Amino acid sequence: MSNKNIRDKLVMKPVTLEHLDQFDELLRYVFQVTSRDIEKSGYEEDGELLRDKRPVIQNTDVIGWFNKDKLVSQLCIYPCQVNIHNKIFEMAGLTGVGTYPEYANLGLMNDLIKQALTKMRDNQQWISYLYPYSVPFYRKKGWELFSERVTFDIRDFQLPHYDNQPGFVERLDIDEDDVIDVYNRFSYTNHGALIRSKLSWSEYWRWENENERTAAVYYDENSHAMGVMFYWIINDVFYVKDMFYLSQEARKGLWNFIYAHYSMVDKVKGRIYRHDPIAFQLIDSKIAETIEPYYMARIVDVAEFLKAYPFATLPKEPFHFVINDPVAEWNNGIFSLYVDHNNQLCVDNQARGQSITLSIQTLSSMLMNFRRPSYFYEYERLKTDKVMIEVLDDMIPAKQPYFSDYF
């Protein structure tokens, strides 16, 4: 049977609770999740994981292609909120993307992504995040890298120790109120961070063994929770899943807590989710660090995102972006930025002032401040003159993005 004949038999429609078994089966096949993987994650049986996924279907938009009653291709849109330069945006988290191999090369996923972007736009989700199992594939669809994950490996004798920290650390369960409160305050002051809902917290922990995770919470001298570290210890190795804090005192206090395990562990392995100079902060800086791409972002609607974006400064003279978007046709063309007589930023489609030509991928990564405009200019990811690069450098806030979640 030809590809066209196969394609003609398929129907795109929402995936609902009645398809939960098929939703799970497709994800397991595509991502090769085994019963052993599920057991290691702390689930006692497959059915427990399936029940845990019911809220995913209930609280997200899942779209799929069906051959009669059989689900053959799907994606899932998580409704989220994120902090972008201290302004909260509605964000569409794209996940659960997969197609059975016998239905590959029919353009099914391309059409699902187009439909997903339309749905995001209708929902006023002007930006989307995803974890890329294939960076090239998602780049072709308009997403670009905006965050990195740094993995570090520190020997016990290299651990830092800070004198005279006035606070103290308590070990708590990961869902204690103080743990959630510190992250909430952290997320509202850190660019890129997810504002976590109950569903987001569930996804954050889904693949971690529930018997081996602890929260270390740093309290200042007034007993205010100011920092949290999630960790576990296995085979003389201290594993740090994440560390977030509201002050340098809290950061030092959490490292002192790690140092207190000096006689118990041989090394510390951990992750951080933005460029934090750990090696520079150590007396012995010769440690192993690995930097890898983590999440990607995509502007869903350029005009609306630019109107909402919290620029650090407004342009003194009008200028315009010339955008190319391979999937969302409404983003192709000219987007001018200028200030009206009320000193308000305006966006329209007239070619005003100097031009800046770039792709939706570059615009997304640049406005998330993954790299500065001068970097994209140097590597020929945008075309303009050096004066406009200086303008962009002034306009785009310089905060580094942080994102430690997974969905």
C-alpha angles and dihedrals in degrees: 000000000000123000089248092055091049092048092050090059094057128092128198115219142138119292109228139180091280087065095049094114092050092045089055094043093053093048092049092050096046096044095033095234109176132198086252090058090051092049092050089053091061100259112137094209141001091255091061091059091047091053089048089057094057092089089053091061092040098049103035139058110253118183125187148171115240132199097206101306097340118102108223105164133019151161134192130217116206115203104227143159125224137185112242110184091329095313121107116234131185105245132193112219111205116208144133090061114166148131130194109251094240087063096048123122094030094107091247097135093045090056092045090053091049090051091046092052090050090051091048090051092050088051091051092242097149095183136039133201129198142169107241118225083178117025093191092052095052093042087060087055094051105266123124137187116274105159140041135204119219117202116198135191117198126180118228094251091054096058115123122238125195123202127225102013104169098209136067141227129237127191111230141168113273094246098051116131094245091054092052092043094054092050092047092053090044094051093051091056102038123080115237096016124137118243095226123226123189088268091051091052090050091052091046091060101030097109099034120098106251092212094060106048129096136171119227108200123196117214123194123227089277090056093250114147107241108161142022135199124188111209149148136193123227128166095349093309122118108214120201112199095180142337125202128171143172098218141024088245089062091048091053092045092054091049089050087055089054089047089054087069091060094119093043103053139044097209146357122235121186152141136241126188106216136034101290113163098230093156091052091054093055126086087221102043097177097109134133115258126173122194117201134169112262122173133011129212134202132191107232098194116018098196095050094042092052091049091052098038114112101231115194091226135008121243116261091208130031119259136167140221120222105207132195117198119180095203115017105063093191088069095057116102141024127347115181124198121203140146119246128214090275090057091249123141112246131193125199141148100256118111100246122173126327120000130234112194118199144132127264087250094058094043091052095049093043096051089048085054095233085144131001122258090252089061093053090046093051092051092046095247090132135028123220138097128286093254090063091049088058090049091052092046089056095045101047115075114241100223115127116238120249124195123158102162131105129205 
